[in-house]
Amino acid sequence: MALPRQSRSATIWLQILLVGGLACAFIVLVQTYRLNRSNRSVVERALRDYSTFAAWSYGQHLSASMRESVDELLGAVNHGDGMHQDPRIPDARDIGHFIPTDEACNCHRPEHGPMPLHYVAFTVGSDTLSVGVNLASANVTGWLADPNDSRAIHVPAIAIAPDEKRWLNQRLTNVARGPAPDWGYHIMIERRDDQVRFIAARAMPTSWGDTVVYAFEYPTASLDSIFKSVLLASDLLPSSIVGGRANTDVLDVEVTDALGTPLFGPVRKARIDVDGRMDLPASYAGLKIRAQLKPEMAEAILIGGVPESRVPILLVILLLAISLTALAAVQLRREVRFASERAGFVANVSHELRTPLSQIRLVLDTLKLGRGEDPAMREQALKVADREALRLQHLVEGVLRFTRGSRSDDSPRIGVDAAQEANAVIGEFAPLASPHGMSVTLADGPPVFARLQRGAFRQVLLNLLDNAMKYGGDGTNVLVDVSAMPGGGARLRVDDSGPGVPASERERIWKPFERGGVARTRAAGGSGIGLTIVREIAQEYGGKAWVESSRLGGASFVVELPDEGKA
């Protein structure tokens, strides 16, 4: 049955409100997500700007550090734009004399940077390569260039492997023939034979046309100390950023060679992965610097700190809103269905009440008009009135039982013969069955003593007989069988010769207002609560109610009412 127009309108508006509320929650989430992305963009931009500054500052400090250390070790052969005039050309072994003297050890020790591994000197166009090494013994911590020093060790002539010599000559020739850098020196950092080589060189042209290239090489292990010393410099970052912390707690730095091979670092992956980059000129080996401020530093560099993201909380709220909306939609659907079923129930009950009342009113009008003087006619009229009154009573009892809901019947259970009670109910139902040609028979059997509520047992059997009369059709044969249960109690079985109940509908028909799917079943009258009441009574007793195929060809309804199910 369709819902009233007013109810349909209210339902539509409720659905619109539910969808509107869900849409509003979604819009709030989208706007918050956009705000969060905007905040994140501000944080990333600030971190990138500061990281770019940090990379630039690190590059400047690294360049200055390398300039100081290289100039300290090769400054003696740096004539600027001039040429070497002295006919005597310094040998590679002589360059160590120009390293600053340390009076504490009476030796030479660099003030900037690590101790060189050795010096080399090469005249462009020749195949000669002189090498100068540290002559200091193990107990001297500096550089000794004088072989006559008592602390000097004897170093035999150094033989350089041919491929190493060719490699060095080629690199030093490139220095002499390439463009001169502004600061006068070339730094080469290359990987050779799985070892990183750090070489600094200076070309010295002579007035007679030769060009001599001087170079020194740092130990591979000293690279890390050079890069780390720059990172630890106190003036690398402004105090407003560092805030008393070590630079390593604020900044990650990665240094790679011109080909991208890592030399120092690396930068660790972070939640906000933004960095600054700087590439040094080719004269500084083309080093590539990548710096990144740690994400937690955003709190220090942003006024007011980083706004806390509300997206997770709002996502939970959205999911909760979706769940509540879905729950409300399900409940709304149930309410709509319930309203429809209630409207159908009221209409059916009204029709069922009106029919017997009309019959009783007709009998009374007939008797009032004096048309029942014939005893046979009077007797027939009274039978009709009695039958319709019984039908009305049965309907009212069912409605009252259904509207009572989950409240159990408090009437006492008494020991009775269930078979005798069934026989009495069959006799009571006979006036309703006879107009439809329905025959109701009680199967022969011994007495079945059980503790029952007479009203409940009577209603169960009347509902089953009424169901067989409505859906079995005219001329239906019904067999009622009452038997004892093993643990005490009564089992009631009602078989009919009607069309039966399909297996797919045998559970659904026990629900309120549900009817079978065949056309004749749908056309039958009734309130739609008879079988529901039967199952509720069985469950109150702690028993069961089900339907199966009947030996008569129709349906067989079985109800178990055990003794121990209810006190």
C-alpha positions in Angstrom: 0.0 0.0 0.0 1.3 3.4 -0.9 2.2 6.0 1.7 0.0 9.0 2.2 1.1 12.1 0.3 2.1 14.0 3.4 4.2 11.1 4.6 5.9 10.8 1.2 6.7 14.5 1.3 8.2 14.4 4.8 10.3 11.4 3.7 11.6 13.2 0.7 12.5 16.2 2.8 14.3 14.0 5.3 16.3 12.4 2.6 17.2 15.8 1.2 18.4 16.9 4.7 20.5 13.7 5.1 22.2 14.1 1.7 22.6 17.9 2.4 24.3 17.2 5.7 26.6 14.6 4.2 27.4 17.1 1.4 28.2 19.8 3.9 30.6 17.5 5.8 32.3 16.6 2.6 32.7 20.3 1.6 34.2 21.0 5.0 36.6 18.2 4.5 37.6 19.4 1.0 38.1 23.0 2.3 40.2 21.7 5.2 42.2 19.6 2.9 42.9 22.6 0.7 43.8 24.7 3.7 46.2 21.9 4.8 47.7 21.8 1.4 48.1 25.6 1.5 49.7 25.4 4.9 52.0 22.6 3.7 52.9 24.7 0.6 53.9 27.6 2.9 56.0 25.3 5.0 57.6 23.7 2.0 58.3 27.2 0.4 59.9 28.4 3.7 62.0 25.2 4.1 63.0 25.4 0.4 64.1 29.0 0.7 66.1 28.4 3.9 67.5 25.2 2.4 68.6 27.0 -0.7 70.3 29.6 1.5 71.9 26.8 3.5 73.2 25.2 0.3 74.6 28.5 -0.9 76.2 29.2 2.5 77.7 25.8 2.6 79.1 26.2 -1.0 80.6 29.6 -0.1 82.2 28.2 3.1 83.5 25.2 1.2 84.9 27.3 -1.6 86.6 29.6 0.9 88.0 26.6 2.9 89.4 25.0 -0.2 90.9 28.3 -1.4 92.7 28.8 1.9 94.0 25.3 2.1 95.1 25.1 -1.5 96.7 28.5 -1.5 98.6 27.6 1.6 100.1 24.6 -0.1 100.7 25.9 -3.6 101.0 29.7 -3.0 104.7 29.6 -3.5 104.3 28.8 -7.2 101.4 31.1 -7.8 102.7 34.1 -9.8 99.2 35.4 -10.6 99.3 36.7 -14.2 103.0 36.9 -14.2 105.7 34.5 -15.4 108.5 32.6 -13.6 111.7 34.5 -14.3 114.3 32.6 -12.3 116.1 30.0 -14.4 115.9 27.6 -11.4 112.6 25.9 -11.4 111.5 24.5 -8.0 111.3 20.8 -7.8 108.3 19.0 -6.4 110.5 18.1 -3.4 111.1 21.8 -2.7 107.4 22.8 -2.4 107.1 21.3 1.1 109.5 24.0 2.4 106.8 26.6 1.8 104.2 25.0 4.1 103.9 27.1 7.2 106.4 26.3 9.9 105.2 25.0 13.3 107.7 25.9 16.0 106.1 23.4 18.4 107.3 20.4 16.2 110.1 22.3 14.3 108.4 21.0 11.1 105.9 22.2 8.5 102.2 21.9 9.2 99.2 23.4 7.3 97.1 25.9 9.2 94.1 25.2 7.0 93.1 21.8 5.9 94.8 18.4 6.2 98.3 17.4 5.5 99.0 16.6 1.8 99.9 13.1 0.7 102.6 14.2 -1.8 103.5 16.9 -4.4 104.1 16.4 -8.1 105.7 18.7 -10.7 105.2 18.3 -14.5 106.6 20.2 -17.4 104.0 20.3 -20.2 105.2 18.6 -23.3 107.7 16.4 -21.5 107.4 12.9 -20.0 109.1 13.9 -16.7 107.2 13.8 -13.4 108.9 14.6 -10.2 107.4 13.7 -6.8 107.9 15.2 -3.4 106.9 13.2 -0.3 107.0 13.8 3.4 110.3 12.7 4.8 109.1 12.9 8.5 109.5 9.8 10.6 106.6 8.3 12.5 107.2 10.3 15.6 107.0 13.7 13.7 103.4 15.0 13.2 104.3 17.5 10.4 106.1 17.7 7.1 109.8 17.4 6.6 111.3 18.4 3.3 115.0 18.6 4.2 116.6 15.2 3.7 119.5 16.3 5.9 117.2 16.7 8.9 118.2 14.1 11.5 114.5 13.1 11.8 114.1 12.6 8.1 113.9 9.1 6.7 115.5 7.9 3.6 113.1 7.6 0.8 114.3 5.7 -2.3 113.5 7.0 -5.8 109.8 6.8 -6.3 108.7 4.7 -9.3 105.3 5.7 -10.7 103.4 3.1 -12.7 103.2 3.9 -16.4 99.4 4.1 -16.4 99.3 6.3 -13.3 102.0 8.5 -14.8 100.0 8.9 -18.1 96.8 9.7 -16.1 98.5 12.4 -14.1 100.3 13.9 -17.1 97.0 14.1 -18.9 95.2 15.7 -16.0 98.0 18.2 -15.5 98.3 19.0 -19.2 94.6 19.8 -19.2 95.2 22.2 -16.3 97.9 24.0 -18.3 96.0 24.2 -21.5 92.6 25.0 -20.1 91.2 28.4 -19.1 92.8 29.9 -16.1 90.3 30.2 -13.1 89.8 33.4 -11.3 91.4 32.1 -8.1 94.4 30.5 -10.0 94.0 26.9 -9.0 92.2 23.8 -10.3 90.7 21.2 -8.0 90.1 17.7 -9.5 88.0 15.1 -7.6 87.7 11.9 -9.5 87.2 8.2 -8.9 90.0 6.0 -10.1 90.4 2.3 -9.3 87.6 2.5 -6.8 89.3 5.3 -4.9 88.4 9.0 -4.8 91.3 11.2 -5.8 91.6 14.8 -4.6 94.2 16.8 -6.5 94.8 20.5 -6.5 97.0 22.0 -9.3 98.5 25.3 -10.4 100.1 26.1 -13.8 103.3 28.2 -13.7 104.3 29.6 -17.1 108.0 30.6 -17.5 109.5 33.5 -19.3 111.3 31.1 -21.7 108.1 29.4 -22.9 107.8 26.3 -20.8 104.8 25.7 -18.5 105.3 23.8 -15.3 102.3 22.4 -13.4 102.6 21.9 -9.7 100.0 19.8 -7.8 99.4 18.1 -4.5 97.1 15.3 -3.5 95.1 14.9 -0.3 94.6 11.5 1.3 91.2 10.0 0.4 90.3 9.8 4.1 90.7 13.6 4.5 87.8 14.4 2.2 85.2 13.6 4.9 87.0 15.9 7.4 87.0 18.8 4.9 83.3 18.6 4.2 82.4 18.0 7.9 84.5 20.9 9.1 82.5 23.2 6.9 79.2 21.8 8.1 80.3 22.4 11.7 81.4 26.0 11.1 79.7 28.3 13.6 78.9 31.0 11.1 77.3 28.6 8.5 73.7 29.5 9.5 72.2 32.5 11.3 71.7 32.1 15.0 68.0 32.7 14.5 67.8 29.3 12.7 70.4 27.4 14.7 69.2 28.6 18.1 72.1 27.2 20.0 71.8 23.8 18.4 74.6 22.0 16.4 74.4 22.5 12.6 74.0 18.7 12.2 70.8 18.9 14.3 69.4 21.5 12.0 70.7 20.7 8.5 71.4 17.7 6.3 74.1 18.2 3.6 75.0 16.0 0.7 78.1 16.6 -1.5 78.6 14.7 -4.8 81.2 15.0 -7.6 80.4 16.4 -11.1 79.0 13.0 -12.1 76.7 12.7 -9.0 78.8 10.2 -7.1 78.3 10.7 -3.4 81.2 12.1 -1.5 79.6 13.2 1.8 76.1 12.8 3.3 73.6 11.8 2.3 70.4 13.8 3.0 68.0 11.6 4.8 64.5 11.2 3.5 62.0 13.3 5.4 58.2 13.8 5.7 58.6 17.2 3.9 61.2 16.5 1.2 62.3 19.9 0.0 65.9 20.9 -0.5 68.3 23.6 -1.8 71.0 23.0 -4.4 74.2 24.7 -5.5 76.8 23.7 -8.1 80.4 24.9 -7.6 82.4 26.0 -10.7 84.5 23.4 -12.6 87.7 24.8 -11.0 86.2 23.5 -7.7 85.8 20.1 -9.2 82.2 20.9 -10.2 81.0 19.7 -6.8 77.2 19.5 -6.3 75.8 20.5 -3.0 72.4 19.6 -1.7 71.1 20.9 1.6 67.9 20.4 3.5 66.7 21.9 6.7 65.0 19.2 8.8 61.2 19.4 8.8 61.0 20.1 12.5 62.8 23.4 11.9 59.7 24.7 10.3 58.5 25.5 13.9 61.5 27.8 14.4 61.5 29.6 11.0 57.7 30.2 10.7 56.0 32.8 12.8 53.4 31.0 14.9 54.8 27.6 14.0 53.4 25.1 11.6 49.6 24.9 11.7 48.5 21.4 12.9 46.7 19.4 10.2 43.0 18.7 11.0 42.6 16.4 8.0 42.8 13.1 10.0 40.3 14.3 12.6 37.9 15.6 9.9 38.3 12.4 7.9 37.2 10.5 11.0 34.3 12.9 11.4 33.4 12.5 7.7 33.5 8.7 8.0 31.3 9.0 11.1 28.9 11.3 9.2 28.8 8.8 6.3 28.1 5.9 8.8 25.4 7.9 10.6 23.9 9.0 7.3 23.9 5.4 6.1 22.4 4.3 9.4 19.8 7.0 9.1 19.0 6.0 5.5 18.5 2.4 6.6 16.4 3.5 9.5 14.4 5.8 7.2 13.8 2.9 4.8 12.6 0.8 7.7 10.3 3.5 8.9 8.9 3.9 5.4 8.4 0.2 5.1 6.9 0.1 8.6 4.6 3.0 7.8 3.5 1.2 4.6 2.9 -2.0 6.5 1.1 -0.3 9.2 -1.2 1.4 6.7 -1.8 -1.9 5.1 -2.4 -3.5 8.5 -4.9 -0.9 9.5 -6.7 -1.2 6.2 -6.8 -5.0 6.4 -7.9 -5.0 10.0 -10.6 -2.4 9.3 -11.8 -4.6 6.4 -11.8 -7.7 8.5 -13.7 -6.0 11.3 -16.2 -4.4 9.0 -17.2 -7.7 7.4 -18.3 -9.6 10.5 -19.9 -6.4 12.0 -21.9 -5.9 8.8 -23.1 -9.5 8.9 -24.1 -9.2 12.6 -25.8 -5.9 11.9 -27.7 -7.5 9.0 -28.9 -10.3 11.3 -30.0 -7.9 14.0 -31.9 -5.7 11.4 -33.6 -8.8 10.1 -34.7 -9.8 13.6 -35.8 -6.3 14.4 -38.0 -6.1 11.3 -39.8 -9.3 12.4 -38.5 -11.3 9.4 -37.2 -14.1 11.6 -40.5 -15.6 12.7 -39.8 -18.9 11.0 -37.8 -21.0 13.5 -35.5 -22.4 10.8 -34.8 -19.0 9.4 -34.2 -17.6 12.9 -31.9 -20.5 13.7 -29.9 -19.8 10.5 -29.6 -16.1 11.3 -28.4 -16.8 14.8 -25.7 -19.2 13.4 -24.5 -16.5 11.0 -24.3 -14.0 13.9 -22.5 -16.5 16.1 -20.0 -17.4 13.4 -19.3 -13.7 12.6 -19.0 -12.9 16.3 -16.5 -15.8 16.7 -14.6 -14.5 13.7 -14.6 -11.0 15.2 -13.4 -12.4 18.6 -10.6 -14.3 16.9 -9.5 -11.2 15.0 -9.5 -9.0 18.1 -7.6 -11.5 20.1 -4.9 -11.7 17.4 -4.6 -7.9 17.2 -4.4 -7.6 21.0 -1.7 -10.3 21.1 0.3 -8.6 18.3 0.1 -5.1 19.8 1.4 -6.5 23.1 4.8 -6.9 21.5 7.5 -8.5 23.5 5.5 -8.5 26.8 4.9 -12.1 27.7 1.6 -13.5 28.7 1.5 -13.8 32.5 -1.4 -16.2 32.7 -0.6 -19.5 34.5 0.2 -22.7 32.8 -1.9 -25.7 33.9 -1.8 -29.4 33.2 -4.3 -30.2 30.4 -4.9 -32.8 27.7 -3.6 -31.0 24.6 -5.5 -33.3 22.3 -8.8 -32.6 24.1 -8.1 -28.9 23.9 -7.4 -29.2 20.2 -10.7 -31.0 19.7 -12.5 -28.2 21.4 -10.8 -25.6 19.2 -11.7 -27.5 16.1 -15.4 -27.6 17.2 -15.2 -23.9 17.9 -13.8 -23.2 14.4 -16.3 -25.4 12.6 -18.8 -22.6 11.9 -16.0 -20.6 10.1 -14.9 -23.6 8.1 -18.2 -25.0 6.9 -19.1 -22.1 4.5 -15.8 -22.8 2.6 -16.3 -26.6 2.5 -13.3 -27.1 4.7 -13.0 -30.3 6.7 -10.9 -30.3 9.8 -10.0 -33.7 11.4 -8.2 -34.5 14.6 -5.8 -37.4 14.2 -6.4 -40.3 16.5 -4.0 -40.7 19.3 -3.6 -41.0 23.1 -4.1 -38.1 25.4 -1.2 -35.6 25.5 -0.8 -34.1 28.9 1.2 -30.9 29.0 1.4 -27.7 31.0 -0.1 -25.0 28.7 -1.8 -21.7 28.8 -5.2 -22.5 27.3 -5.6 -19.1 25.7 -2.2 -19.3 24.0 -2.7 -22.9 22.7 -6.2 -22.0 21.5 -4.8 -19.0 19.6 -2.0 -21.0 18.0 -4.4 -23.6 16.6 -7.0 -21.1 15.6 -4.4 -19.0 13.7 -3.1 -22.2 11.9 -6.6 -23.2 11.0 -7.5 -19.7 9.8 -4.3 -19.7 7.7 -5.3 -23.0 6.1 -8.8 -21.7 5.4 -7.6 -18.5 3.7 -4.7 -19.9 1.7 -5.8 -23.5 1.1 -8.8 -22.6 -0.9 -12.4 -23.9 -0.7 -12.7 -27.6 -0.1 -9.3 -27.9 1.7 -8.8 -30.9 3.9 -7.0 -30.2 7.2 -5.5 -32.8 9.5 -4.6 -31.8 13.1 -2.2 -34.0 15.0 -1.2 -33.5 18.6 1.7 -35.6 20.0 3.8 -35.6 23.1 7.4 -34.2 23.1 10.2 -36.4 24.5 11.0 -34.0 27.4 7.4 -33.1 28.1 5.1 -30.7 26.3 3.0 -30.9 23.1 3.8 -30.9 19.5 1.1 -29.5 17.2 1.1 -30.4 13.5 -1.5 -28.9 11.1 -1.5 -30.4 7.5 -3.5 -29.1 4.7 -4.1 -30.1 1.1 -3.7 -26.6 -0.3 -1.0 -25.4 -2.7 1.8 -25.5 -0.1 4.6 -23.0 0.7 7.6 -22.8 -1.6 10.9 -23.5 0.1 12.2 -20.0 -0.7 9.3 -18.5 1.3 9.1 -20.8 4.3 11.0 -18.4 6.5 9.7 -15.1 5.2 6.0 -15.9 5.9 6.6 -15.8 9.7 7.4 -12.1 9.5 4.7 -9.5 10.2 2.6 -8.5 7.2 4.3 -11.0 4.9 2.4 -13.2 2.6 3.2 -15.9 0.1 4.2 -15.0 -3.4 1.6 -16.9 -5.5 -1.3 -14.8 -6.9 -4.0 -16.5 -5.0 -2.1 -16.0 -1.7 -1.7 -12.3 -2.4 -5.4 -11.9 -3.1 -6.4 -13.5 0.3 -7.5 -11.3 3.1 -6.4 -11.3 6.7 -4.3 -9.0 8.9 -1.0 -10.5 8.0 0.0 -11.2 11.7 -1.4 -14.7 12.3 1.8 -16.8 11.7 3.9 -14.1 13.5 1.8 -14.6 16.6 2.2 -18.4 16.3 6.0 -18.2 16.3 6.1 -15.6 19.1 4.0 -17.9 21.3 6.3 -20.9 20.5 9.4 -18.8 21.3 7.8 -17.7 24.6 7.5 -21.4 25.5 11.1 -22.0 24.5 9.9 -24.0 21.5 10.0 -23.6 17.7 7.6 -23.2 14.8 8.3 -24.1 11.2 6.7 -25.2 7.9 7.5 -28.1 5.7 5.9 -30.2 2.9 2.7 -32.0 4.0 1.7 -35.7 3.4 -1.6 -34.3 2.2 0.2 -32.4 -0.6 0.1 -28.9 0.8 1.8 -27.3 3.8 2.5 -28.8 7.2 2.9 -26.3 10.1 4.6 -27.7 13.2 4.7 -26.0 16.5 6.5 -27.3 19.6 5.5 -26.1 23.1 7.8 -27.7 25.6 7.0 -27.9 29.3 10.4 -26.6 30.6 10.5 -23.5 28.3 8.6 -21.2 30.8 7.9 -21.3 34.5 
